[in-house]
Amino acid sequence: MLGKRFRLIGSVAASVLLTGQLLVLQASAVPAPTASPYTRCMAQGKTCLTSGQMKQAIQHFQVAVKENPNSCEAHYLLGQSYCKMKEFIKAKGEYRRAIRLGKGNKNAQLANQAMMQLPKDILSPKTGADTRMIASMLGLARVRGADGESKPTVIDFYASWCQPCKQTNTLLDKMKSSYGDRVSFMRVDVDDPVNDRIIDQYEVSPIPTLVFLNPEGEVVTFTIGFSGEKGIDDGIKKILTKG
């Protein structure tokens, strides 16, 4: 009787073990979810970027951007890869896209900081006589003072998340009090899609950027980053009508 009981218990145990093995086999037969092409390329790109394989990193991030054109991180990292290869113009383009897409998130702020380190001639907004046409298209050349004369204009390209922009705005408020109706001051939020056209027309890159237009609407000079009170005042003096 005791022997039969042990044989019964052994039979039950064997059945449980067999059932468990079948469940394991069934679970292993279910294919594991595969990463999306975007996720896979981002991971591979980061690995290549970290190990200094820039050409491969660029290839991976290019695919990631194609898979997800609205990824701020992908554009930022592609910009970083281009920058490491000293392809600064391409880096600038990707940083600009990252800032536009990120709306102040971590990668957008990193892109803005990275762009500040690019060669200055690449960051320069448009200047010179050709910019009069831009001002005319945007209606900026029609800004007039109380005497009916066209006024010089300072355009402040900024974002609410940008700390140097806040410092610049404080100084601009002071300049408004100093120059009164002699100068027009205009603010352009780079995170507002409505302003994409003016940003692109003047080829503004990092923020803050100030452009100084004379009464004819020509961009005479500019500042990039926080330039301090003297930098702003010097710019305004260059666009004021003599006398």
TORMARTI-66374 format. One line per 10 residues: number of its first residue (from 0); their letters; for each residue x, y, z of C-alpha. Coordinates in Angstrom, 3 decimals, always signed. Layout:
NUM) A) X Y Z | ...
// end
This chain:
0) MLGKRFRLIG) +0.000 +0.000 +0.000 | +2.836 +2.347 +0.903 | +4.599 +1.496 -2.355 | +1.545 +2.358 -4.398 | +1.291 +5.715 -2.619 | +4.898 +6.590 -3.455 | +4.371 +5.539 -7.075 | +1.278 +7.790 -7.245 | +3.154 +10.771 -5.812 | +6.020 +10.145 -8.220
10) SVAASVLLTG) +3.601 +10.008 -11.126 | +1.999 +13.331 -10.127 | +5.404 +14.974 -9.721 | +6.494 +13.743 -13.136 | +3.285 +15.086 -14.655 | +3.802 +18.509 -13.042 | +7.418 +18.588 -14.239 | +6.383 +17.667 -17.782 | +3.688 +20.337 -17.784 | +6.211 +22.917 -16.584
20) QLLVLQASAV) +8.631 +21.973 -19.341 | +5.909 +22.298 -21.947 | +5.001 +25.767 -20.646 | +8.670 +26.819 -20.820 | +8.918 +25.546 -24.389 | +5.713 +27.350 -25.357 | +6.949 +30.592 -23.786 | +10.281 +30.332 -25.573 | +8.480 +29.709 -28.849 | +6.760 +33.134 -28.612
30) PAPTASPYTR) +9.001 +35.617 -30.475 | +10.404 +38.436 -28.299 | +9.302 +41.913 -29.339 | +11.928 +43.437 -31.626 | +13.148 +47.016 -31.287 | +11.899 +49.495 -33.863 | +14.371 +50.670 -36.524 | +14.431 +54.075 -34.792 | +15.248 +52.614 -31.358 | +17.840 +50.255 -32.806
40) CMAQGKTCLT) +19.583 +52.985 -34.809 | +19.600 +55.370 -31.856 | +21.257 +52.744 -29.667 | +23.810 +51.854 -32.332 | +24.477 +55.511 -33.064 | +25.122 +56.307 -29.404 | +27.535 +53.397 -29.154 | +29.448 +54.601 -32.221 | +29.443 +58.203 -30.974 | +30.865 +57.133 -27.621
50) SGQMKQAIQH) +33.552 +54.970 -29.219 | +34.585 +57.655 -31.710 | +33.228 +55.924 -34.830 | +31.764 +59.111 -36.249 | +31.028 +57.983 -39.798 | +29.050 +55.012 -38.518 | +27.318 +57.216 -35.933 | +26.216 +59.601 -38.686 | +24.812 +56.724 -40.725 | +22.812 +55.390 -37.774
60) FQVAVKENPN) +21.464 +58.793 -36.744 | +20.544 +59.633 -40.343 | +18.353 +56.520 -40.406 | +16.915 +57.442 -36.993 | +16.000 +60.918 -38.270 | +14.405 +59.376 -41.347 | +12.380 +56.988 -39.175 | +11.353 +59.732 -36.750 | +11.786 +63.214 -38.254 | +10.315 +64.839 -35.141
70) SCEAHYLLGQ) +12.906 +63.419 -32.754 | +14.752 +66.299 -31.119 | +17.305 +63.879 -29.652 | +18.088 +62.259 -33.013 | +18.711 +65.644 -34.666 | +20.844 +66.792 -31.744 | +23.007 +63.659 -31.780 | +23.343 +63.808 -35.566 | +24.514 +67.396 -35.117 | +27.034 +66.248 -32.520
80) SYCKMKEFIK) +28.357 +63.615 -34.908 | +28.714 +66.139 -37.744 | +30.467 +68.523 -35.376 | +33.007 +65.850 -34.407 | +33.713 +65.421 -38.130 | +34.097 +69.227 -38.445 | +31.126 +69.391 -40.823 | +29.944 +72.523 -39.053 | +27.308 +73.708 -41.524 | +25.529 +70.355 -41.363
90) AKGEYRRAIR) +25.882 +70.381 -37.571 | +24.287 +73.828 -37.434 | +21.309 +72.628 -39.478 | +20.690 +69.664 -37.176 | +21.081 +71.777 -34.029 | +18.549 +74.272 -35.382 | +16.064 +71.479 -36.056 | +16.614 +70.093 -32.561 | +15.883 +73.499 -31.000 | +12.766 +73.945 -33.107
100) LGKGNKNAQL) +11.434 +70.472 -32.298 | +12.450 +70.322 -28.640 | +10.637 +73.449 -27.434 | +13.021 +73.882 -24.538 | +13.513 +70.243 -23.521 | +16.921 +68.974 -22.383 | +18.170 +68.117 -25.876 | +17.000 +71.452 -27.287 | +18.968 +73.285 -24.613 | +22.017 +71.113 -25.250
110) ANQAMMQLPK) +21.712 +71.839 -28.981 | +21.615 +75.581 -28.299 | +24.711 +75.349 -26.081 | +26.532 +73.215 -28.664 | +25.710 +75.635 -31.453 | +27.285 +78.468 -29.461 | +30.613 +76.637 -29.802 | +30.536 +76.533 -33.612 | +32.754 +78.920 -35.629 | +31.352 +82.439 -35.417
120) DILSPKTGAD) +31.189 +82.980 -39.183 | +28.815 +80.023 -39.467 | +26.475 +81.435 -36.804 | +26.157 +84.918 -38.288 | +22.636 +85.933 -39.311 | +22.114 +87.693 -42.629 | +23.410 +91.256 -42.844 | +23.867 +93.899 -45.530 | +21.776 +95.552 -48.220 | +19.993 +92.354 -49.259
130) TRMIASMLGL) +18.245 +92.233 -45.877 | +16.196 +95.319 -46.820 | +14.053 +93.053 -48.967 | +13.414 +90.779 -45.991 | +12.356 +93.720 -43.838 | +10.053 +94.904 -46.611 | +8.406 +91.479 -46.957 | +7.906 +91.248 -43.195 | +6.641 +94.813 -42.891 | +9.522 +95.901 -40.668
140) ARVRGADGES) +10.587 +98.762 -42.915 | +7.269 +100.483 -42.265 | +7.872 +101.023 -38.539 | +7.669 +104.767 -37.955 | +8.057 +107.136 -35.035 | +5.833 +109.958 -33.864 | +7.423 +112.290 -36.434 | +6.495 +109.954 -39.296 | +10.097 +108.981 -39.961 | +11.172 +105.354 -40.275
150) KPTVIDFYAS) +12.737 +104.055 -37.081 | +15.648 +101.699 -36.530 | +14.614 +98.346 -35.088 | +16.153 +95.856 -32.681 | +14.839 +92.301 -33.085 | +15.322 +90.007 -30.112 | +15.180 +86.295 -30.941 | +14.560 +84.448 -27.679 | +12.862 +81.534 -25.894 | +11.255 +81.433 -22.462
160) WCQPCKQTNT) +13.548 +78.586 -21.319 | +16.763 +80.388 -22.260 | +18.438 +81.987 -19.222 | +20.736 +84.342 -21.222 | +17.589 +85.471 -23.076 | +16.053 +86.570 -19.775 | +19.177 +88.537 -18.904 | +19.129 +90.139 -22.345 | +15.460 +91.078 -21.999 | +16.171 +92.860 -18.715
170) LLDKMKSSYG) +18.769 +95.007 -20.464 | +16.471 +95.661 -23.423 | +13.835 +97.016 -21.045 | +16.473 +99.430 -19.782 | +17.347 +100.435 -23.355 | +13.682 +101.114 -24.119 | +13.625 +103.618 -21.291 | +16.862 +105.207 -22.468 | +16.028 +105.549 -26.176 | +12.273 +106.001 -25.961
180) DRVSFMRVDV) +10.532 +106.469 -29.316 | +13.783 +106.716 -31.267 | +14.138 +102.930 -31.571 | +11.600 +100.152 -32.104 | +12.079 +96.923 -30.154 | +10.614 +93.634 -31.360 | +10.677 +90.207 -29.694 | +10.505 +86.918 -31.626 | +9.804 +83.686 -29.737 | +11.683 +80.922 -31.584
190) DDPVNDRIID) +9.350 +78.273 -30.128 | +6.285 +79.792 -31.795 | +5.745 +78.190 -35.238 | +4.288 +81.485 -36.445 | +7.822 +82.904 -36.307 | +9.510 +80.164 -38.352 | +9.521 +82.351 -41.455 | +11.306 +85.329 -39.914 | +13.807 +83.025 -38.171 | +14.618 +81.320 -41.468
200) QYEVSPIPTL) +14.735 +84.562 -43.455 | +17.352 +86.053 -41.144 | +19.081 +82.665 -40.659 | +19.073 +82.993 -36.900 | +20.754 +80.097 -35.114 | +21.487 +80.049 -31.361 | +19.642 +82.239 -28.914 | +19.694 +84.882 -27.741 | +20.424 +86.647 -31.014 | +19.822 +90.363 -31.548
210) VFLNPEGEVV) +19.753 +91.898 -35.022 | +19.952 +95.663 -35.466 | +18.147 +97.196 -38.447 | +18.693 +100.761 -39.626 | +15.676 +102.888 -40.669 | +15.847 +101.396 -44.204 | +15.433 +97.889 -42.771 | +19.021 +96.785 -43.389 | +20.682 +94.562 -40.796 | +23.773 +96.557 -39.858
220) TFTIGFSGEK) +25.067 +94.432 -36.995 | +24.083 +91.680 -34.565 | +24.983 +90.023 -31.279 | +24.882 +86.321 -30.394 | +24.617 +85.168 -26.795 | +24.506 +87.512 -23.835 | +26.465 +90.546 -24.974 | +25.940 +92.760 -21.933 | +24.710 +96.335 -21.764 | +27.631 +97.745 -23.747
230) GIDDGIKKIL) +27.172 +95.256 -26.582 | +23.502 +96.167 -26.959 | +24.130 +99.894 -26.642 | +26.896 +99.762 -29.266 | +24.531 +97.983 -31.647 | +21.822 +100.588 -31.186 | +24.227 +103.455 -31.769 | +25.182 +101.933 -35.136 | +21.576 +102.056 -36.399 | +20.569 +105.448 -35.068
240) TKG) +20.285 +108.196 -37.664 | +23.167 +110.616 -37.289 | +22.191 +113.976 -35.921
// end
